[in-house]
Every structure is written in structure tokens, then in C-alpha cells.
């Protein structure tokens, strides 16, 4: 192999790794979503996510916490999937 080809291959490999790592960090920022409880029915709640006026229905509640309408919560995106959500914990709001 010629030296220039090896250098270009190394640069492209480094760029790919950096891009993957940056993507991971960006995904972690969207792993938790702020929400507000609209209503509670047993172990499920309807939640307004990210300040939306639309309600996301029937999100399971972590059994270790209790919530009521109006509570601010963190909603966890399980496996980074928008359709797989769980109310993880209450959010401290100042």
C-alpha cells in the first residue's frame, strides 16, 4: 500500500469513530424528556412531554414513585425509542 492511501484510510477511520462517539453523546441528551402529569390511572399516566399541549397517553409509572396530576417528571426513552417510554422519577422544578 502506498503511504498516502494508508494516511487517508487512517483519517477516515478516525473521523468515523469520532462521529459515532459524538452521536452517542447527542443521543444521551434526548434519553430523558421533561414532562408534566396530566392524569393518572393506576400504574399509568397521561403526560405532556417537552411542554407540549398534546397528551401522550398511558405511559407506565416507575413503581417506586407516586405521582399526581401537575407533577413534573422525567420520562425515559427506553432503548432511545420514542414509543417505549416510562416515567422514571419526579423532576425538581424551581
N, C-alpha and C positions, 0 to 999 in steps of 0.2 A: 504494500500500500504506500501511496505517496504521502508525504508529511502533511501537505495542505488538506488532503482528504481526511486524514486522522484528526487534524485540528478541527475541521468543520464538524465532523461526527461528534467529537467531544463537546463542542459548543452547543450543538443541537440537543445532545443528551442532557446537558446541564440545564438548558432552557426548559426542557420537558419536565425535569424534576422540580425546578423552581415553580413552574406553572401549576403542577399538581399540588405542591405544598401550599401555595397561595390559595388555590381553590379550596383546600381543606379548611384553612383559616376562615375564608369567607363563608363557608357552609356552617361553621360553628356559630357565626353571628346570627344566622337565621334558624338555629336549632331551637331557640326559645322565643316564644311570641308573647307579648304582653296582652292580657285580656281582662275583661270585666264580666262577672257573672250576671246574666240576665235573669235566669230562673234555674231552680234545682228540682230534680225529680229523682229521688232515691240516690243511686250512685252515679247519676249522670247530670250534666248541666248544659244549659244553652249559654254560649259565650259570645260576646262581641270582641273580636280579635283585632289588634292593631288600631283601636279607636274607630273601627267600622260601626256603622249603624245597623248593618245586617248581622243577624244572629247565626252562629254556627251551632247546629243542634246536636244534642246527645253526645257530648264529649265525656268520656269516663273520668271520674274523680279519683285521685290517689286516695286509697282507703285510710291513710294515715292523717288526713286533714279533714276538716269540716268547713264548708263554705255556705254563704247565703247570698242572695241577690245583692248586687252592688259591690261585692268583694273584688279587689284587684288581684289577679293571679298570673302565674307564668304557665303557659301552655307549651308542652314539649312535643316537638315533631319527632315521633318515633322513626328511626331509620331515615331521617330527613324527608319523610313523606308527608305531603300536605293533608292526605286523607287519614293518616294514622296519628291521632292526637290524644294526649292525656293531660289533664290538669295536674301539674306536678306539685305546686305549692303556692301559698299566698305571696303576693308581691308587696313590699314596703313602699308606700307612696307618701311623699312629703308634700 
